[in-house]
Amino acid sequence: MLEHITTTDFSECQRLFHGRGHGYANFSHVNVDWLPPVVLITIYQEVENDWLCEQAEQLKSLILDCESVQVQYRCRQFSPSEVILGEEITHTIVPESGLLYHIELGKAQNTGLFLDMKNGRDWVRKQVENKNVLNLFSYTCAFSVAALAGGAEKVVNVDLSKASLNKGRDNHRLNRQDTKKVVFEGVDIFKSYGRLKKYGPYDLLICDPPSFQKGSVNIERDYRKIMKRIPQLVKPDGQLMMCLNSPDLDAEFLLTEMARECPDCQYQTSITPPEVFKEAHAGKGLKVLIFKYIPA
């Protein structure tokens, strides 16, 4: 596995190896992330402990600043984690594109930052000077941090999880950003369009939903509900970043749904993840499509 890690720059957080893209024979069950100073190995099927320890030793030797190698077992109930080499580190602060983000390890399935969306955050940062931004399914508000760094006038973050929004506040404070420019709404998006409208209309709408969340989101069913509301939320000539994480739905799903539900939104371009996130089968990985709302 180590021979497939080609980067020599470990100054920022990043995915080092993306086996889940099925691009490497015998490694489709393994991802490796660098969350300085922690290497996190995520496995999706059981492996021999000796193999894990060997990988840990090699990775620690490769990255001089590595202080801990941890493994998360997505193949086990509740996705438990353990330290296999070095210190027990449960929290770290990682850099990306000159910004900082809190990372939590060993407490939940996700760490607080989705590394495949780096290029999306960089794109947002370049688009938003003096603009009003709506960030749906905001999680820990990484898009919001990037938007304020790019000079956004206001960002409205919406997520059902108030705990995630609290972590978003911490991310803004970590970057010494003016939280008076940020709104945090811990509400169900599908039941709260009235509250979202009062902060609009928006120059940019970001929508990065989970594929499925029991009791709240089934994106194949629910994405259209958001698209229908675009005319109520977005300014004419406003932009939309529509994201899709489901491996079972490709970009054509977004294009088809948008053409039906809001035909005044015209497709502009796509944003691809960092190169390390290569997929053997097109359409399986993260999809990010940019639209412009041009009402007739």
C-alpha positions as protocol buffer text, in pm:
chain_id: "A"
residue {
  index: 1
  type: MET
  ca { x: 0 y: 0 z: 0 }
}
residue {
  index: 2
  type: LEU
  ca { x: 278 y: 244 z: 91 }
}
residue {
  index: 3
  type: GLU
  ca { x: 415 y: 244 z: -264 }
}
residue {
  index: 4
  type: HIS
  ca { x: 90 y: 405 z: -384 }
}
residue {
  index: 5
  type: ILE
  ca { x: 133 y: 710 z: -158 }
}
residue {
  index: 6
  type: THR
  ca { x: 298 y: 964 z: -386 }
}
residue {
  index: 7
  type: THR
  ca { x: 276 y: 1290 z: -192 }
}
residue {
  index: 8
  type: THR
  ca { x: 587 y: 1436 z: -28 }
}
residue {
  index: 9
  type: ASP
  ca { x: 413 y: 1739 z: 122 }
}
residue {
  index: 10
  type: PHE
  ca { x: 262 y: 1663 z: 460 }
}
residue {
  index: 11
  type: SER
  ca { x: 211 y: 2024 z: 568 }
}
residue {
  index: 12
  type: GLU
  ca { x: -171 y: 2002 z: 532 }
}
residue {
  index: 13
  type: CYS
  ca { x: -442 y: 1748 z: 610 }
}
residue {
  index: 14
  type: GLN
  ca { x: -519 y: 1519 z: 318 }
}
residue {
  index: 15
  type: ARG
  ca { x: -612 y: 1171 z: 208 }
}
residue {
  index: 16
  type: LEU
  ca { x: -297 y: 972 z: 147 }
}
residue {
  index: 17
  type: PHE
  ca { x: -450 y: 656 z: 4 }
}
residue {
  index: 18
  type: HIS
  ca { x: -800 y: 602 z: -134 }
}
residue {
  index: 19
  type: GLY
  ca { x: -857 y: 229 z: -163 }
}
residue {
  index: 20
  type: ARG
  ca { x: -1235 y: 270 z: -155 }
}
residue {
  index: 21
  type: GLY
  ca { x: -1220 y: 398 z: -511 }
}
residue {
  index: 22
  type: HIS
  ca { x: -1139 y: 40 z: -618 }
}
residue {
  index: 23
  type: GLY
  ca { x: -838 y: 161 z: -813 }
}
residue {
  index: 24
  type: TYR
  ca { x: -590 y: -67 z: -634 }
}
residue {
  index: 25
  type: ALA
  ca { x: -619 y: -445 z: -637 }
}
residue {
  index: 26
  type: ASN
  ca { x: -663 y: -598 z: -291 }
}
residue {
  index: 27
  type: PHE
  ca { x: -696 y: -260 z: -115 }
}
residue {
  index: 28
  type: SER
  ca { x: -1058 y: -160 z: -176 }
}
residue {
  index: 29
  type: HIS
  ca { x: -1125 y: -193 z: 196 }
}
residue {
  index: 30
  type: VAL
  ca { x: -864 y: 65 z: 311 }
}
residue {
  index: 31
  type: ASN
  ca { x: -834 y: 444 z: 327 }
}
residue {
  index: 32
  type: VAL
  ca { x: -551 y: 639 z: 489 }
}
residue {
  index: 33
  type: ASP
  ca { x: -582 y: 1002 z: 602 }
}
residue {
  index: 34
  type: TRP
  ca { x: -325 y: 1246 z: 737 }
}
residue {
  index: 35
  type: LEU
  ca { x: -474 y: 1464 z: 1008 }
}
residue {
  index: 36
  type: PRO
  ca { x: -160 y: 1616 z: 1155 }
}
residue {
  index: 37
  type: PRO
  ca { x: -9 y: 1479 z: 1371 }
}
residue {
  index: 38
  type: VAL
  ca { x: -230 y: 1168 z: 1330 }
}
residue {
  index: 39
  type: VAL
  ca { x: -243 y: 905 z: 1058 }
}
residue {
  index: 40
  type: LEU
  ca { x: -591 y: 752 z: 1047 }
}
residue {
  index: 41
  type: ILE
  ca { x: -635 y: 415 z: 876 }
}
residue {
  index: 42
  type: THR
  ca { x: -999 y: 333 z: 802 }
}
residue {
  index: 43
  type: ILE
  ca { x: -1084 y: -26 z: 717 }
}
residue {
  index: 44
  type: TYR
  ca { x: -1411 y: -166 z: 583 }
}
residue {
  index: 45
  type: GLN
  ca { x: -1341 y: -538 z: 631 }
}
residue {
  index: 46
  type: GLU
  ca { x: -1141 y: -726 z: 890 }
}
residue {
  index: 47
  type: VAL
  ca { x: -764 y: -754 z: 837 }
}
residue {
  index: 48
  type: GLU
  ca { x: -479 y: -930 z: 1015 }
}
residue {
  index: 49
  type: ASN
  ca { x: -342 y: -735 z: 1310 }
}
residue {
  index: 50
  type: ASP
  ca { x: 17 y: -802 z: 1199 }
}
residue {
  index: 51
  type: TRP
  ca { x: -59 y: -637 z: 864 }
}
residue {
  index: 52
  type: LEU
  ca { x: -206 y: -333 z: 1038 }
}
residue {
  index: 53
  type: CYS
  ca { x: 97 y: -296 z: 1264 }
}
residue {
  index: 54
  type: GLU
  ca { x: 330 y: -323 z: 966 }
}
residue {
  index: 55
  type: GLN
  ca { x: 141 y: -48 z: 781 }
}
residue {
  index: 56
  type: ALA
  ca { x: 148 y: 169 z: 1093 }
}
residue {
  index: 57
  type: GLU
  ca { x: 526 y: 135 z: 1125 }
}
residue {
  index: 58
  type: GLN
  ca { x: 580 y: 219 z: 759 }
}
residue {
  index: 59
  type: LEU
  ca { x: 351 y: 521 z: 769 }
}
residue {
  index: 60
  type: LYS
  ca { x: 513 y: 659 z: 1083 }
}
residue {
  index: 61
  type: SER
  ca { x: 853 y: 619 z: 918 }
}
residue {
  index: 62
  type: LEU
  ca { x: 729 y: 798 z: 606 }
}
residue {
  index: 63
  type: ILE
  ca { x: 587 y: 1099 z: 793 }
}
residue {
  index: 64
  type: LEU
  ca { x: 839 y: 1241 z: 1037 }
}
residue {
  index: 65
  type: ASP
  ca { x: 578 y: 1458 z: 1214 }
}
residue {
  index: 66
  type: CYS
  ca { x: 346 y: 1163 z: 1281 }
}
residue {
  index: 67
  type: GLU
  ca { x: 283 y: 1117 z: 1653 }
}
residue {
  index: 68
  type: SER
  ca { x: -2 y: 865 z: 1637 }
}
residue {
  index: 69
  type: VAL
  ca { x: -135 y: 598 z: 1402 }
}
residue {
  index: 70
  type: GLN
  ca { x: -496 y: 505 z: 1465 }
}
residue {
  index: 71
  type: VAL
  ca { x: -739 y: 267 z: 1299 }
}
residue {
  index: 72
  type: GLN
  ca { x: -1114 y: 300 z: 1265 }
}
residue {
  index: 73
  type: TYR
  ca { x: -1307 y: -22 z: 1204 }
}
residue {
  index: 74
  type: ARG
  ca { x: -1601 y: 71 z: 980 }
}
residue {
  index: 75
  type: CYS
  ca { x: -1659 y: -303 z: 948 }
}
residue {
  index: 76
  type: ARG
  ca { x: -1761 y: -324 z: 1315 }
}
residue {
  index: 77
  type: GLN
  ca { x: -2071 y: -199 z: 1494 }
}
residue {
  index: 78
  type: PHE
  ca { x: -2044 y: 168 z: 1597 }
}
residue {
  index: 79
  type: SER
  ca { x: -1715 y: 207 z: 1399 }
}
residue {
  index: 80
  type: PRO
  ca { x: -1479 y: 183 z: 1698 }
}
residue {
  index: 81
  type: SER
  ca { x: -1125 y: 322 z: 1686 }
}
residue {
  index: 82
  type: GLU
  ca { x: -798 y: 233 z: 1853 }
}
residue {
  index: 83
  type: VAL
  ca { x: -441 y: 358 z: 1867 }
}
residue {
  index: 84
  type: ILE
  ca { x: -200 y: 108 z: 1716 }
}
residue {
  index: 85
  type: LEU
  ca { x: 119 y: 314 z: 1738 }
}
residue {
  index: 86
  type: GLY
  ca { x: 224 y: 625 z: 1927 }
}
residue {
  index: 87
  type: GLU
  ca { x: 19 y: 859 z: 2142 }
}
residue {
  index: 88
  type: GLU
  ca { x: -353 y: 853 z: 2216 }
}
residue {
  index: 89
  type: ILE
  ca { x: -474 y: 1173 z: 2050 }
}
residue {
  index: 90
  type: THR
  ca { x: -849 y: 1242 z: 2048 }
}
residue {
  index: 91
  type: HIS
  ca { x: -843 y: 1602 z: 1924 }
}
residue {
  index: 92
  type: THR
  ca { x: -624 y: 1791 z: 1682 }
}
residue {
  index: 93
  type: ILE
  ca { x: -634 y: 2110 z: 1475 }
}
residue {
  index: 94
  type: VAL
  ca { x: -549 y: 2063 z: 1108 }
}
residue {
  index: 95
  type: PRO
  ca { x: -454 y: 2314 z: 836 }
}
residue {
  index: 96
  type: GLU
  ca { x: -606 y: 2328 z: 489 }
}
residue {
  index: 97
  type: SER
  ca { x: -552 y: 2610 z: 239 }
}
residue {
  index: 98
  type: GLY
  ca { x: -440 y: 2844 z: 513 }
}
residue {
  index: 99
  type: LEU
  ca { x: -743 y: 2777 z: 736 }
}
residue {
  index: 100
  type: LEU
  ca { x: -775 y: 2563 z: 1048 }
}
residue {
  index: 101
  type: TYR
  ca { x: -1032 y: 2303 z: 1150 }
}
residue {
  index: 102
  type: HIS
  ca { x: -1102 y: 2106 z: 1466 }
}
residue {
  index: 103
  type: ILE
  ca { x: -1077 y: 1728 z: 1426 }
}
residue {
  index: 104
  type: GLU
  ca { x: -1221 y: 1474 z: 1671 }
}
residue {
  index: 105
  type: LEU
  ca { x: -1086 y: 1119 z: 1673 }
}
residue {
  index: 106
  type: GLY
  ca { x: -1234 y: 806 z: 1827 }
}
residue {
  index: 107
  type: LYS
  ca { x: -1569 y: 961 z: 1920 }
}
residue {
  index: 108
  type: ALA
  ca { x: -1777 y: 939 z: 1603 }
}
residue {
  index: 109
  type: GLN
  ca { x: -1768 y: 786 z: 1257 }
}
residue {
  index: 110
  type: ASN
  ca { x: -1670 y: 1118 z: 1096 }
}
residue {
  index: 111
  type: THR
  ca { x: -1388 y: 1341 z: 1217 }
}
residue {
  index: 112
  type: GLY
  ca { x: -1539 y: 1682 z: 1142 }
}
residue {
  index: 113
  type: LEU
  ca { x: -1392 y: 1753 z: 796 }
}
residue {
  index: 114
  type: PHE
  ca { x: -1456 y: 1575 z: 466 }
}
residue {
  index: 115
  type: LEU
  ca { x: -1124 y: 1575 z: 283 }
}
residue {
  index: 116
  type: ASP
  ca { x: -1273 y: 1502 z: -60 }
}
residue {
  index: 117
  type: MET
  ca { x: -1443 y: 1845 z: -53 }
}
residue {
  index: 118
  type: LYS
  ca { x: -1120 y: 2048 z: -35 }
}
residue {
  index: 119
  type: ASN
  ca { x: -1152 y: 2173 z: -394 }
}
residue {
  index: 120
  type: GLY
  ca { x: -1513 y: 2269 z: -326 }
}
residue {
  index: 121
  type: ARG
  ca { x: -1411 y: 2478 z: -25 }
}
residue {
  index: 122
  type: ASP
  ca { x: -1137 y: 2644 z: -228 }
}
residue {
  index: 123
  type: TRP
  ca { x: -1390 y: 2725 z: -503 }
}
residue {
  index: 124
  type: VAL
  ca { x: -1635 y: 2880 z: -255 }
}
residue {
  index: 125
  type: ARG
  ca { x: -1362 y: 3098 z: -110 }
}
residue {
  index: 126
  type: LYS
  ca { x: -1295 y: 3249 z: -454 }
}
residue {
  index: 127
  type: GLN
  ca { x: -1663 y: 3320 z: -533 }
}
residue {
  index: 128
  type: VAL
  ca { x: -1813 y: 3492 z: -233 }
}
residue {
  index: 129
  type: GLU
  ca { x: -1670 y: 3839 z: -176 }
}
residue {
  index: 130
  type: ASN
  ca { x: -1950 y: 4063 z: -40 }
}
residue {
  index: 131
  type: LYS
  ca { x: -2205 y: 3787 z: -100 }
}
residue {
  index: 132
  type: ASN
  ca { x: -2484 y: 3631 z: 105 }
}
residue {
  index: 133
  type: VAL
  ca { x: -2445 y: 3254 z: 137 }
}
residue {
  index: 134
  type: LEU
  ca { x: -2686 y: 2977 z: 241 }
}
residue {
  index: 135
  type: ASN
  ca { x: -2508 y: 2660 z: 357 }
}
residue {
  index: 136
  type: LEU
  ca { x: -2751 y: 2368 z: 383 }
}
residue {
  index: 137
  type: PHE
  ca { x: -2656 y: 2051 z: 576 }
}
residue {
  index: 138
  type: SER
  ca { x: -2364 y: 2254 z: 706 }
}
residue {
  index: 139
  type: TYR
  ca { x: -2225 y: 1993 z: 950 }
}
residue {
  index: 140
  type: THR
  ca { x: -1925 y: 2164 z: 1120 }
}
residue {
  index: 141
  type: CYS
  ca { x: -1947 y: 2468 z: 889 }
}
residue {
  index: 142
  type: ALA
  ca { x: -1626 y: 2418 z: 690 }
}
residue {
  index: 143
  type: PHE
  ca { x: -1784 y: 2584 z: 385 }
}
residue {
  index: 144
  type: SER
  ca { x: -1880 y: 2876 z: 606 }
}
residue {
  index: 145
  type: VAL
  ca { x: -1523 y: 2916 z: 732 }
}
residue {
  index: 146
  type: ALA
  ca { x: -1400 y: 2917 z: 371 }
}
residue {
  index: 147
  type: ALA
  ca { x: -1670 y: 3168 z: 271 }
}
residue {
  index: 148
  type: LEU
  ca { x: -1580 y: 3416 z: 544 }
}
residue {
  index: 149
  type: ALA
  ca { x: -1215 y: 3380 z: 450 }
}
residue {
  index: 150
  type: GLY
  ca { x: -1320 y: 3478 z: 97 }
}
residue {
  index: 151
  type: GLY
  ca { x: -1497 y: 3793 z: 215 }
}
residue {
  index: 152
  type: ALA
  ca { x: -1860 y: 3679 z: 235 }
}
residue {
  index: 153
  type: GLU
  ca { x: -2098 y: 3938 z: 380 }
}
residue {
  index: 154
  type: LYS
  ca { x: -2309 y: 3677 z: 561 }
}
residue {
  index: 155
  type: VAL
  ca { x: -2334 y: 3297 z: 584 }
}
residue {
  index: 156
  type: VAL
  ca { x: -2641 y: 3111 z: 709 }
}
residue {
  index: 157
  type: ASN
  ca { x: -2554 y: 2759 z: 827 }
}
residue {
  index: 158
  type: VAL
  ca { x: -2839 y: 2510 z: 857 }
}
residue {
  index: 159
  type: ASP
  ca { x: -2814 y: 2165 z: 1013 }
}
residue {
  index: 160
  type: LEU
  ca { x: -3041 y: 1946 z: 1221 }
}
residue {
  index: 161
  type: SER
  ca { x: -2752 y: 1873 z: 1459 }
}
residue {
  index: 162
  type: LYS
  ca { x: -2697 y: 2154 z: 1707 }
}
residue {
  index: 163
  type: ALA
  ca { x: -2383 y: 1975 z: 1828 }
}
residue {
  index: 164
  type: SER
  ca { x: -2234 y: 2001 z: 1477 }
}
residue {
  index: 165
  type: LEU
  ca { x: -2324 y: 2369 z: 1460 }
}
residue {
  index: 166
  type: ASN
  ca { x: -2149 y: 2426 z: 1794 }
}
residue {
  index: 167
  type: LYS
  ca { x: -1838 y: 2273 z: 1643 }
}
residue {
  index: 168
  type: GLY
  ca { x: -1889 y: 2509 z: 1351 }
}
residue {
  index: 169
  type: ARG
  ca { x: -1882 y: 2805 z: 1589 }
}
residue {
  index: 170
  type: ASP
  ca { x: -1557 y: 2672 z: 1728 }
}
residue {
  index: 171
  type: ASN
  ca { x: -1412 y: 2649 z: 1376 }
}
residue {
  index: 172
  type: HIS
  ca { x: -1499 y: 3014 z: 1311 }
}
residue {
  index: 173
  type: ARG
  ca { x: -1345 y: 3123 z: 1640 }
}
residue {
  index: 174
  type: LEU
  ca { x: -1038 y: 2914 z: 1569 }
}
residue {
  index: 175
  type: ASN
  ca { x: -984 y: 3119 z: 1252 }
}
residue {
  index: 176
  type: ARG
  ca { x: -1059 y: 3448 z: 1437 }
}
residue {
  index: 177
  type: GLN
  ca { x: -1354 y: 3524 z: 1213 }
}
residue {
  index: 178
  type: ASP
  ca { x: -1636 y: 3765 z: 1287 }
}
residue {
  index: 179
  type: THR
  ca { x: -1922 y: 3544 z: 1404 }
}
residue {
  index: 180
  type: LYS
  ca { x: -2160 y: 3839 z: 1372 }
}
residue {
  index: 181
  type: LYS
  ca { x: -2155 y: 3758 z: 1002 }
}
residue {
  index: 182
  type: VAL
  ca { x: -2264 y: 3399 z: 1067 }
}
residue {
  index: 183
  type: VAL
  ca { x: -2608 y: 3256 z: 1145 }
}
residue {
  index: 184
  type: PHE
  ca { x: -2648 y: 2906 z: 1292 }
}
residue {
  index: 185
  type: GLU
  ca { x: -2990 y: 2746 z: 1246 }
}
residue {
  index: 186
  type: GLY
  ca { x: -3038 y: 2407 z: 1412 }
}
residue {
  index: 187
  type: VAL
  ca { x: -3355 y: 2313 z: 1226 }
}
residue {
  index: 188
  type: ASP
  ca { x: -3498 y: 2058 z: 986 }
}
residue {
  index: 189
  type: ILE
  ca { x: -3440 y: 2207 z: 642 }
}
residue {
  index: 190
  type: PHE
  ca { x: -3753 y: 2050 z: 496 }
}
residue {
  index: 191
  type: LYS
  ca { x: -3972 y: 2211 z: 763 }
}
residue {
  index: 192
  type: SER
  ca { x: -3807 y: 2551 z: 791 }
}
residue {
  index: 193
  type: TYR
  ca { x: -3803 y: 2724 z: 454 }
}
residue {
  index: 194
  type: GLY
  ca { x: -3979 y: 3026 z: 603 }
}
residue {
  index: 195
  type: ARG
  ca { x: -3698 y: 3082 z: 848 }
}
residue {
  index: 196
  type: LEU
  ca { x: -3436 y: 3044 z: 573 }
}
residue {
  index: 197
  type: LYS
  ca { x: -3612 y: 3295 z: 349 }
}
residue {
  index: 198
  type: LYS
  ca { x: -3588 y: 3575 z: 606 }
}
residue {
  index: 199
  type: TYR
  ca { x: -3209 y: 3589 z: 564 }
}
residue {
  index: 200
  type: GLY
  ca { x: -3224 y: 3581 z: 184 }
}
residue {
  index: 201
  type: PRO
  ca { x: -3226 y: 3609 z: -102 }
}
residue {
  index: 202
  type: TYR
  ca { x: -2887 y: 3447 z: -143 }
}
residue {
  index: 203
  type: ASP
  ca { x: -2606 y: 3492 z: -394 }
}
residue {
  index: 204
  type: LEU
  ca { x: -2485 y: 3136 z: -338 }
}
residue {
  index: 205
  type: LEU
  ca { x: -2667 y: 2827 z: -213 }
}
residue {
  index: 206
  type: ILE
  ca { x: -2451 y: 2533 z: -103 }
}
residue {
  index: 207
  type: CYS
  ca { x: -2626 y: 2198 z: -62 }
}
residue {
  index: 208
  type: ASP
  ca { x: -2416 y: 1905 z: 61 }
}
residue {
  index: 209
  type: PRO
  ca { x: -2666 y: 1654 z: 204 }
}
residue {
  index: 210
  type: PRO
  ca { x: -2602 y: 1309 z: 346 }
}
residue {
  index: 211
  type: SER
  ca { x: -2717 y: 1033 z: 113 }
}
residue {
  index: 212
  type: PHE
  ca { x: -2934 y: 883 z: 383 }
}
residue {
  index: 213
  type: GLN
  ca { x: -3010 y: 971 z: 742 }
}
residue {
  index: 214
  type: LYS
  ca { x: -3270 y: 757 z: 914 }
}
residue {
  index: 215
  type: GLY
  ca { x: -3583 y: 955 z: 990 }
}
residue {
  index: 216
  type: SER
  ca { x: -3470 y: 1276 z: 821 }
}
residue {
  index: 217
  type: VAL
  ca { x: -3304 y: 1243 z: 478 }
}
residue {
  index: 218
  type: ASN
  ca { x: -3332 y: 1012 z: 181 }
}
residue {
  index: 219
  type: ILE
  ca { x: -3161 y: 1216 z: -84 }
}
residue {
  index: 220
  type: GLU
  ca { x: -3298 y: 1025 z: -383 }
}
residue {
  index: 221
  type: ARG
  ca { x: -3644 y: 1121 z: -261 }
}
residue {
  index: 222
  type: ASP
  ca { x: -3571 y: 1458 z: -98 }
}
residue {
  index: 223
  type: TYR
  ca { x: -3328 y: 1647 z: -324 }
}
residue {
  index: 224
  type: ARG
  ca { x: -3615 y: 1762 z: -546 }
}
residue {
  index: 225
  type: LYS
  ca { x: -3781 y: 1930 z: -248 }
}
residue {
  index: 226
  type: ILE
  ca { x: -3483 y: 2162 z: -213 }
}
residue {
  index: 227
  type: MET
  ca { x: -3462 y: 2230 z: -587 }
}
residue {
  index: 228
  type: LYS
  ca { x: -3828 y: 2338 z: -595 }
}
residue {
  index: 229
  type: ARG
  ca { x: -3751 y: 2611 z: -340 }
}
residue {
  index: 230
  type: ILE
  ca { x: -3462 y: 2767 z: -531 }
}
residue {
  index: 231
  type: PRO
  ca { x: -3672 y: 3055 z: -676 }
}
residue {
  index: 232
  type: GLN
  ca { x: -3773 y: 3152 z: -321 }
}
residue {
  index: 233
  type: LEU
  ca { x: -3418 y: 3144 z: -187 }
}
residue {
  index: 234
  type: VAL
  ca { x: -3172 y: 3248 z: -459 }
}
residue {
  index: 235
  type: LYS
  ca { x: -3124 y: 3583 z: -635 }
}
residue {
  index: 236
  type: PRO
  ca { x: -3141 y: 3600 z: -1014 }
}
residue {
  index: 237
  type: ASP
  ca { x: -2795 y: 3512 z: -1147 }
}
residue {
  index: 238
  type: GLY
  ca { x: -2716 y: 3350 z: -812 }
}
residue {
  index: 239
  type: GLN
  ca { x: -2503 y: 3039 z: -801 }
}
residue {
  index: 240
  type: LEU
  ca { x: -2575 y: 2694 z: -664 }
}
residue {
  index: 241
  type: MET
  ca { x: -2330 y: 2429 z: -552 }
}
residue {
  index: 242
  type: MET
  ca { x: -2519 y: 2099 z: -553 }
}
residue {
  index: 243
  type: CYS
  ca { x: -2329 y: 1805 z: -403 }
}
residue {
  index: 244
  type: LEU
  ca { x: -2399 y: 1433 z: -413 }
}
residue {
  index: 245
  type: ASN
  ca { x: -2216 y: 1170 z: -209 }
}
residue {
  index: 246
  type: SER
  ca { x: -2417 y: 860 z: -295 }
}
residue {
  index: 247
  type: PRO
  ca { x: -2220 y: 589 z: -482 }
}
residue {
  index: 248
  type: ASP
  ca { x: -2551 y: 468 z: -627 }
}
residue {
  index: 249
  type: LEU
  ca { x: -2642 y: 800 z: -795 }
}
residue {
  index: 250
  type: ASP
  ca { x: -2435 y: 976 z: -1059 }
}
residue {
  index: 251
  type: ALA
  ca { x: -2420 y: 1336 z: -1178 }
}
residue {
  index: 252
  type: GLU
  ca { x: -2698 y: 1268 z: -1427 }
}
residue {
  index: 253
  type: PHE
  ca { x: -2934 y: 1231 z: -1131 }
}
residue {
  index: 254
  type: LEU
  ca { x: -2867 y: 1592 z: -1029 }
}
residue {
  index: 255
  type: LEU
  ca { x: -2898 y: 1721 z: -1385 }
}
residue {
  index: 256
  type: THR
  ca { x: -3226 y: 1537 z: -1442 }
}
residue {
  index: 257
  type: GLU
  ca { x: -3380 y: 1643 z: -1109 }
}
residue {
  index: 258
  type: MET
  ca { x: -3280 y: 2005 z: -1161 }
}
residue {
  index: 259
  type: ALA
  ca { x: -3413 y: 2015 z: -1517 }
}
residue {
  index: 260
  type: ARG
  ca { x: -3750 y: 1894 z: -1391 }
}
residue {
  index: 261
  type: GLU
  ca { x: -3783 y: 2086 z: -1063 }
}
residue {
  index: 262
  type: CYS
  ca { x: -3611 y: 2416 z: -1148 }
}
residue {
  index: 263
  type: PRO
  ca { x: -3544 y: 2445 z: -1522 }
}
residue {
  index: 264
  type: ASP
  ca { x: -3429 y: 2808 z: -1478 }
}
residue {
  index: 265
  type: CYS
  ca { x: -3110 y: 2671 z: -1321 }
}
residue {
  index: 266
  type: GLN
  ca { x: -2845 y: 2625 z: -1587 }
}
residue {
  index: 267
  type: TYR
  ca { x: -2552 y: 2389 z: -1539 }
}
residue {
  index: 268
  type: GLN
  ca { x: -2217 y: 2569 z: -1544 }
}
residue {
  index: 269
  type: THR
  ca { x: -1935 y: 2334 z: -1444 }
}
residue {
  index: 270
  type: SER
  ca { x: -1827 y: 2054 z: -1213 }
}
residue {
  index: 271
  type: ILE
  ca { x: -1572 y: 2049 z: -933 }
}
residue {
  index: 272
  type: THR
  ca { x: -1368 y: 1733 z: -898 }
}
residue {
  index: 273
  type: PRO
  ca { x: -1214 y: 1608 z: -572 }
}
residue {
  index: 274
  type: PRO
  ca { x: -836 y: 1606 z: -521 }
}
residue {
  index: 275
  type: GLU
  ca { x: -657 y: 1360 z: -750 }
}
residue {
  index: 276
  type: VAL
  ca { x: -598 y: 1106 z: -476 }
}
residue {
  index: 277
  type: PHE
  ca { x: -974 y: 1034 z: -472 }
}
residue {
  index: 278
  type: LYS
  ca { x: -962 y: 851 z: -803 }
}
residue {
  index: 279
  type: GLU
  ca { x: -1246 y: 610 z: -878 }
}
residue {
  index: 280
  type: ALA
  ca { x: -1222 y: 299 z: -1092 }
}
residue {
  index: 281
  type: HIS
  ca { x: -1587 y: 340 z: -1188 }
}
residue {
  index: 282
  type: ALA
  ca { x: -1707 y: 682 z: -1302 }
}
residue {
  index: 283
  type: GLY
  ca { x: -1984 y: 836 z: -1097 }
}
residue {
  index: 284
  type: LYS
  ca { x: -1918 y: 646 z: -773 }
}
residue {
  index: 285
  type: GLY
  ca { x: -1734 y: 919 z: -584 }
}
residue {
  index: 286
  type: LEU
  ca { x: -1826 y: 1272 z: -481 }
}
residue {
  index: 287
  type: LYS
  ca { x: -2016 y: 1478 z: -738 }
}
residue {
  index: 288
  type: VAL
  ca { x: -2020 y: 1860 z: -717 }
}
residue {
  index: 289
  type: LEU
  ca { x: -2214 y: 2051 z: -985 }
}
residue {
  index: 290
  type: ILE
  ca { x: -2236 y: 2428 z: -1019 }
}
residue {
  index: 291
  type: PHE
  ca { x: -2555 y: 2589 z: -1153 }
}
residue {
  index: 292
  type: LYS
  ca { x: -2667 y: 2947 z: -1213 }
}
residue {
  index: 293
  type: TYR
  ca { x: -3023 y: 3056 z: -1148 }
}
residue {
  index: 294
  type: ILE
  ca { x: -3138 y: 3254 z: -1454 }
}
residue {
  index: 295
  type: PRO
  ca { x: -3515 y: 3306 z: -1433 }
}
residue {
  index: 296
  type: ALA
  ca { x: -3695 y: 3360 z: -1760 }
}
